[in-house]
Amino acid sequence: MPPSPAPSSPSPLTGCSTTDNSVAAILACTNAVRVNPDVLSDASCFASVQAELASPPRLALNFDALLTAAAKGHNDLMVSTNTLSHRLTGELGLGDRVTAAGYKWWGVAENIASGYGSAKAVVSGWLCSAGHRANMFSCDYTDIGIASDTSAKYYTQSLASATASPAVPTPSGFLPAALAAAIPAVAAGRHLHKHNLGRPLGAG
C-alpha cells in the first residue's frame, strides 16, 4: 500500500486515532497533544511529564509541504532499506535535506520511528522519550512535515522554524552541530530515534 497523501488543510485538534497511522492522523494527534496534553493522559509516562507539558502553552504547528517533502524522501529510503536511521548511506544530512527541499530553516529537528500501528501509539512513543518530547513540544518550532508508510510502519516527523523565536534570540535551545542520538526501543518491535540541529540567524 503506498503512503497516504499529505493532507492539504488538516484539522489540528481532532484527537489521536487508535486505528489510523496516516499523515493526517499523526498531524492531528501531534497538534492535539501540543495544545491539550491531556489528550494523551493515558500514556504510560503522562504522570511524570504532565507538569512539563502544561507550561508554557503551545500552539498547533503549521503543516508545511516543503518539510513534508523532505520527510517523505527520508521515510521512503528507510522503507526501501528497512533501516531506521537519520542518515542512510549516500543520503544528505538532515539540514541539507531540508534545505534541498526548499525550506530555509533556522532550527530543525527530526523524530523517526518504526513498528507502531496508529497515530496514538507513535505519538505516545515520542511523548514518553525525553529527546523526542523536547522536539515535539518545543516552542521554537512553528512548522511540521510528516511522512508515514502505513504498511511498513515507518514514520518521519520534521519540525522546523524559518526564523528564531522572539523569546530565543540565540540558538541556545539547539545543538550547535548535527547530533544523532539512538534511543532504546520502548517496546518489542517498536523503535525511536531523534535528531536536531540549529544555526544562528543569518548563517548560510
Secondary structure as UniProt FT lines:
FT   TURN            12..13
FT   HELIX           23..35
FT   HELIX           37..40
FT   TURN            41..42
FT   TURN            44..45
FT   HELIX           46..54
FT   STRAND          62..63
FT   HELIX           65..81
FT   TURN            89..90
FT   HELIX           94..100
FT   TURN            101..102
FT   STRAND          107..114
FT   HELIX           119..127
FT   HELIX           130..137
FT   TURN            139..140
FT   STRAND          143..149
FT   TURN            150..153
FT   STRAND          154..161
FT   TURN            166..167
FT   HELIX           171..173
FT   STRAND          179..187
FT   TURN            188..189
FT   STRAND          190..198
FT   TURN            201..202
//
